[in-house]
Amino acid sequence: MTQPTFLVTGALGCLGAWTMKNLLDANAWVVAFDLGADIYRWRALMDDETIARAKLVNGDISDYNTVERVVLDNGISHVIHLAALQIPFCRANPVVGAQVNVVGTVNVLQVAAKHRAQVKRIVYASSTAVYGPPQLYPTLPVPVDAVLAPATLYGSYKQDNENCARILFNDSGVESVGLRPYVIYGVGRDRGATSSPTKAMLAAVLGRDWNIPHGGRFHFQLADDAAKAFIRCAIGEFNGAAVFNLNGIVASVPEIIDAIERVAPNAKGKITFDPKPLAFPEELDSSTLKTAFGDLPQTPLGEGVASTVEHFRALVEQKRIDIDNALA
């Protein structure tokens, strides 16, 4: 097989930036695609020389012709599709949310269906939000094929994407892997309903008070690990259309705060949280992902929090981070 050429959609987001970093560090052929142009997350993760090697194409994922053009013009063979609007944005503007999250994904899948000789596989981000409230799942961990009952438009859109991927494989043979992240953390995670634990790490570096507006236990997934998982699923041996729960460390908010305080002792007592848990089951079964693709990175909680805090500390010292934006 010739060297794959990757397209990363939503490449300026947190997971997109970490995916770009990993691919560029491996000297992969990769094209970034995003509607925006602000590369501030790239600057937080990569040096100027690495960034200079990145090709960024600006475009709207909800425009089919634009998606097809970037795939054909760049000889794309593998797509890591991360472009999406998150829960608060979908709630605020359901039409735009559907255009980006559903139509955008269908565009990627349909381009792959039309150009099957070129595009080998799509790996896309689904979400834990496809599941319903915790009381629907009395037995933990919750299997990947459990009943889905999304309580948000975002979760509903992600469920639509899983269905579309399955149908387009049956109809056109489009290979796809959907991964369901839970709470991603790490440098660059500054947007979305579950970004607050990461912001608490930056606040600890700055000596500021911070309140995490939820409690509970959940899969806590380092962005670097998640990016590596998406890349593995893009190139690993596989055939079909499947969805998997993304692996991660199951941790509670008090455990996360304790991990922050161990590496930033001056933050002790400054990070608080609201006890109400997230509205999703706290533990998901990711064993089918391991069966399909083998062992994937899973950084221990203390190590992942420590590396994130130290990364933030270096960025603050080097003045390579917009603090107000990162804590917005």
C-alpha positions in Angstrom: 0.0 0.0 0.0 1.3 3.5 -0.8 1.6 6.0 2.0 -1.8 7.3 2.9 -2.8 10.9 2.5 -4.9 12.1 5.4 -7.6 14.8 5.5 -8.4 16.1 9.0 -11.6 18.0 9.2 -12.1 20.3 12.1 -8.3 20.5 12.2 -8.3 23.7 14.3 -10.3 22.2 17.2 -8.7 20.5 20.2 -8.8 17.0 18.9 -8.0 18.2 15.4 -4.9 20.0 16.6 -3.6 17.0 18.5 -4.3 14.8 15.4 -2.4 17.2 13.2 0.5 17.2 15.7 0.7 13.4 15.7 0.5 13.1 11.9 3.1 15.8 11.3 5.4 14.4 13.9 5.2 11.1 12.0 6.0 12.9 8.7 2.6 11.8 7.3 1.0 13.4 4.3 -1.8 15.4 5.8 -4.2 18.2 4.8 -6.1 20.2 7.4 -9.6 21.4 6.6 -11.5 23.9 8.7 -13.9 26.9 8.3 -11.7 29.0 10.6 -8.2 30.4 10.2 -7.0 30.9 13.8 -4.3 28.4 14.5 -3.8 29.3 18.2 -4.3 25.7 19.3 -1.6 24.6 16.8 0.8 27.2 18.3 0.2 25.7 21.7 1.1 22.2 20.5 3.7 22.6 17.7 6.7 24.8 17.0 6.8 27.2 14.1 8.8 24.8 11.9 6.2 22.0 12.3 3.3 24.4 11.7 5.0 25.6 8.5 4.8 22.0 7.1 1.0 21.9 7.6 -1.3 22.6 4.7 -4.5 24.3 5.8 -7.5 24.5 3.4 -10.3 26.8 4.5 -13.8 25.6 3.7 -17.3 24.8 4.8 -17.9 21.1 5.6 -21.6 21.5 4.9 -20.8 22.3 1.2 -20.6 19.1 -0.8 -18.6 20.6 -3.7 -16.0 22.1 -1.4 -15.5 18.7 0.4 -15.2 16.8 -2.9 -12.8 19.4 -4.3 -10.4 19.2 -1.3 -10.5 15.4 -1.4 -9.8 15.2 -5.1 -7.3 18.0 -5.4 -5.1 16.5 -2.6 -5.4 12.8 -3.4 -7.0 12.1 0.0 -7.1 8.4 0.9 -8.1 8.5 4.6 -10.4 11.0 6.3 -10.3 11.7 10.0 -13.6 13.6 10.3 -13.7 15.8 13.5 -15.6 18.9 12.3 -18.6 19.5 14.5 -20.5 22.0 16.6 -20.7 21.0 20.2 -23.7 20.8 22.6 -24.2 24.5 23.5 -23.9 25.6 19.9 -26.3 23.0 18.6 -28.8 24.0 21.3 -28.4 27.7 20.3 -28.8 27.1 16.6 -30.3 23.7 15.7 -30.3 24.4 11.9 -26.7 25.3 11.7 -25.9 22.4 14.1 -27.6 20.0 11.8 -25.9 21.4 8.7 -22.4 21.1 10.2 -22.9 17.9 12.2 -25.1 15.8 10.0 -24.9 17.3 6.5 -21.2 17.7 6.9 -20.7 14.0 7.8 -23.0 12.9 5.0 -20.9 15.0 2.6 -17.7 13.2 3.7 -19.3 9.8 3.4 -20.9 10.5 0.1 -17.6 11.8 -1.4 -16.0 8.6 -0.2 -18.9 6.6 -1.8 -18.4 8.4 -5.1 -14.7 8.0 -5.1 -14.3 4.5 -3.6 -11.1 3.8 -5.7 -9.4 6.7 -3.9 -10.9 7.1 -0.5 -10.2 4.0 1.6 -11.7 4.8 5.0 -13.5 7.4 7.1 -12.9 7.7 10.8 -15.4 10.0 12.5 -16.1 11.4 15.9 -19.4 10.2 17.4 -20.0 10.9 21.1 -21.1 9.5 24.4 -24.0 11.9 24.0 -25.8 9.2 21.9 -26.6 7.4 25.1 -29.5 8.4 27.3 -29.5 9.3 31.1 -27.7 7.0 33.5 -30.9 5.4 34.9 -31.5 3.6 31.6 -28.3 1.6 32.1 -28.4 -0.3 35.5 -25.5 -2.5 34.5 -22.0 -1.0 34.0 -20.0 -0.8 31.9 -22.5 0.0 29.2 -21.9 -2.0 26.0 -21.5 -0.2 22.6 -24.7 -1.8 21.3 -26.9 -0.7 24.2 -30.1 1.3 23.5 -29.4 4.8 22.4 -31.6 7.6 23.7 -29.9 11.0 23.2 -31.2 13.8 25.2 -29.6 16.6 23.2 -29.7 17.7 19.6 -25.9 17.2 19.5 -26.4 13.5 20.6 -29.2 13.0 18.1 -27.1 14.4 15.3 -24.3 12.0 16.3 -26.7 9.0 16.3 -27.8 10.1 12.8 -24.2 10.0 11.7 -23.7 6.4 13.0 -26.8 5.3 11.1 -25.7 7.1 7.9 -22.3 5.5 8.0 -23.8 2.0 8.5 -26.2 2.5 5.6 -23.6 3.9 3.2 -21.4 0.9 3.9 -24.3 -1.4 3.0 -25.2 0.6 -0.1 -21.8 1.7 -1.4 -19.1 -0.1 0.6 -17.8 3.0 2.4 -15.5 1.8 5.2 -15.9 3.8 8.4 -15.1 3.7 12.0 -17.0 5.8 14.5 -15.5 6.6 17.9 -17.4 7.8 20.9 -15.3 10.1 23.1 -16.5 11.1 26.5 -14.6 13.8 28.4 -11.5 14.8 26.4 -8.9 16.9 28.3 -5.6 18.5 27.5 -4.1 21.7 26.1 -6.5 23.1 23.6 -9.7 21.8 25.2 -11.2 25.2 25.8 -14.7 24.8 24.3 -17.7 22.6 25.0 -19.8 21.4 27.9 -17.0 19.3 29.4 -14.0 21.5 28.9 -14.0 22.8 32.5 -11.7 20.1 34.0 -9.0 21.2 31.5 -9.6 24.9 32.4 -9.2 24.0 36.0 -5.7 22.8 35.2 -4.8 26.1 33.6 -6.4 28.0 36.4 -4.2 26.1 38.8 -1.1 27.2 37.0 -2.3 30.8 37.2 -3.2 30.5 40.9 -6.9 31.3 40.1 -10.0 29.9 41.7 -12.1 27.7 39.4 -15.4 25.9 39.7 -16.1 22.8 37.6 -19.9 22.9 37.0 -20.5 19.2 37.4 -19.4 16.2 39.4 -19.7 12.4 38.8 -17.5 9.8 37.3 -16.7 9.4 33.6 -14.2 8.3 31.0 -11.4 10.9 31.1 -9.5 10.8 27.9 -6.2 12.7 27.2 -6.5 14.5 23.8 -3.1 13.1 22.7 -4.3 9.5 23.4 -7.6 10.1 21.6 -5.8 11.5 18.5 -3.5 8.5 18.4 -6.6 6.2 18.6 -8.3 8.0 15.7 -5.1 7.6 13.6 -4.8 3.9 14.5 -8.4 3.4 13.4 -7.7 5.1 10.1 -4.8 2.9 9.1 -5.3 -0.4 11.1 -6.5 -3.6 9.5 -10.3 -3.4 9.3 -13.3 -3.9 7.0 -16.8 -2.7 7.5 -18.7 0.1 9.3 -18.5 0.0 13.0 -18.9 2.2 16.1 -16.8 1.9 19.3 -16.7 3.5 22.7 -13.4 5.2 23.1 -11.2 3.9 25.9 -10.2 6.1 28.8 -9.5 6.3 32.5 -12.7 6.3 34.6 -12.3 9.0 37.2 -14.4 11.2 39.4 -14.2 15.0 39.6 -12.7 14.8 43.1 -10.0 12.4 41.8 -9.2 14.9 39.0 -9.0 17.8 41.4 -6.7 15.7 43.7 -4.4 15.0 40.7 -4.3 18.7 39.8 -3.4 19.6 43.4 -0.6 17.1 43.6 1.2 18.7 40.7 0.1 22.3 41.5 0.0 22.3 45.3 -0.7 26.1 45.4 -4.1 25.3 43.9 -5.2 23.3 47.0 -8.7 24.5 48.0 -9.1 26.8 45.0 -10.8 24.3 42.7 -14.4 23.4 43.5 -17.1 21.5 41.8 -20.9 21.2 41.7 -22.0 17.6 42.7 -24.5 17.0 40.0 -23.1 14.4 37.6 -23.1 14.5 33.9 -26.3 13.2 32.3 -24.7 10.1 30.7 -23.7 6.7 32.0 -20.5 6.9 33.9 -18.7 3.9 32.5 -18.7 2.5 28.9 -17.4 -0.8 27.6 -14.6 -0.2 25.1 -13.5 -3.9 24.8 -14.8 -4.1 21.2 -12.4 -1.4 20.2 -9.5 -3.3 21.7 -10.6 -6.4 20.0 -10.7 -4.6 16.6 -7.5 -2.5 16.9 -5.4 -3.9 19.8 -4.2 -1.9 22.8 -4.5 1.8 22.4 -2.8 4.6 24.4 -4.4 5.1 27.8 -2.3 7.5 29.9 -2.8 7.1 33.7 -4.8 10.0 35.3 -1.9 11.4 37.4 0.5 11.3 34.5 -1.9 12.9 32.0 -2.9 15.7 34.4 0.7 16.3 35.3 1.8 16.6 31.7 -1.1 18.9 30.9 -0.4 21.2 33.9 3.3 21.3 32.9 2.4 22.0 29.3 0.2 24.9 30.4 3.0 26.2 32.7 5.4 26.3 29.9 3.0 28.0 27.6 2.3 30.7 30.2 6.0 31.3 30.8 6.6 31.5 27.0 3.6 33.7 26.5 2.3 31.3 23.8 -1.2 31.1 25.1 -4.2 33.5 25.1 -5.3 33.0 28.7 -8.6 34.9 28.3 -9.6 32.7 25.3 -8.4 29.5 26.9 -10.6 30.2 30.0 -13.6 31.6 28.1 
